[in-house]
Amino acid sequence: SSGINAEWPLRPGPFCAVIRVYKFERSSVYTDLHYLSVYLSDFYKRYIDDATSTAVTREEALALVQSIADQDPDKKLKWEVEFPENDQEFIPFLNTELRVEPDGTVTSRLYRKPQQKDITLHKNSCHPESVKTNTVINLYKEADKISSGPQEREHSYSILDRLMTRNGYQTPRNYSNRRRSSISNRNREDNRTVLKLDFISDSISNRIRNHIKQNNLPIKVIFSPARKLRNIVCNNRPYDKRTCIINS
């Protein structure tokens, strides 16, 4: 059907929209063996509703996306094209900024949308300290993987520095230098009983672990964040879950 909405996760819209656009691409841009469009030589990628490709001029880029939109019988598929105005300008794609150099190499660095709020797991949130540490480490690890060189890496790190300091982390880059606890014993056979508890604070968690260790109890404790107040008070979309009540 026409007018498929791709904005709502966990609904049929995104899945159907992806298949619909894929059918248009198969008729205009590429097949499994080669590219069809005369404006496309060797590169075209899309993730849901974000696509990226190479083009020599803006006109070629517009012609490429228009060839896809022309396959839509309902004429509802619209593209917004971002094309660099000069050789130094980056073009965003998902969480990455890309720039094609004159020699054909690609320069990349981390990207965050201007309208994206500086919100992440706060330092004072009710989560285990290990979860916060791993969150910071993984963000910087991702930035390092995305960045193509030292200058781009420093640019990516500066974005994360601002994000993390605004969420209560002081000198967040030092988190990556912390030594992690040994995981050599994780692969051994573990016959302990798993006890799952709500996380309250690190001090309480340590007291529970120490008590179990001192008494040699065969218990493995897993602490998970407690339910948030909004999950307790609010029940979103209550009619999505169907229940059947049989009166005897």
URJOZI-V689113 format. One record per pair of residues at least 12 apart in sequence whose ideal C-beta (glycine too) atoms are under 7 Angstrom apart, sorted by the first residue. I is the first residue (numbers start at 1). J is the second residue. D is the distance in whole Angstrom. If there is no record, write none. Layout:
I	J	D
I	J	D
This chain:
2	74	4
2	76	6
3	76	6
4	16	5
4	17	5
4	20	6
6	48	7
6	49	6
14	48	7
18	48	6
24	68	5
24	71	4
24	72	6
24	77	7
25	68	6
27	71	5
28	67	4
28	68	5
28	71	5
29	44	6
29	67	7
29	68	6
30	44	6
37	64	6
37	67	6
39	55	6
39	60	5
39	63	5
39	64	5
40	53	6
40	64	6
41	54	7
47	94	6
50	93	6
50	94	6
52	93	4
54	100	7
58	83	4
61	81	5
61	83	5
62	81	6
65	79	4
65	81	6
87	102	7
92	111	5
95	110	7
95	111	6
96	108	5
96	110	7
96	111	6
96	146	5
97	109	5
97	111	4
106	148	7
107	148	5
107	149	7
107	152	6
108	146	6
108	147	7
108	148	5
108	152	7
109	146	7
109	147	5
109	152	4
109	155	5
109	156	5
110	143	5
110	146	5
110	147	7
110	156	3
110	159	5
112	159	6
118	162	7
118	163	5
118	166	5
120	163	6
120	167	5
121	135	5
122	167	5
122	168	5
123	167	6
123	168	3
123	169	5
124	168	6
126	199	7
126	225	6
126	226	7
127	199	7
127	225	5
128	199	6
128	202	7
128	205	7
128	223	6
129	202	5
133	175	6
133	178	7
136	164	6
136	169	6
136	172	5
136	175	4
137	175	6
137	176	5
139	160	6
140	157	7
140	160	6
140	173	7
140	176	5
143	156	4
143	157	6
143	160	6
157	173	7
160	172	7
190	220	7
192	218	5
192	219	6
192	220	4
193	218	6
193	219	5
193	220	7
194	220	5
194	222	6
195	219	5
195	220	7
195	221	5
196	222	5
196	224	6
197	221	6
197	223	6
198	224	7
198	226	4
199	223	4
199	224	6
199	225	5
199	226	6
205	223	5
208	221	6
209	221	6
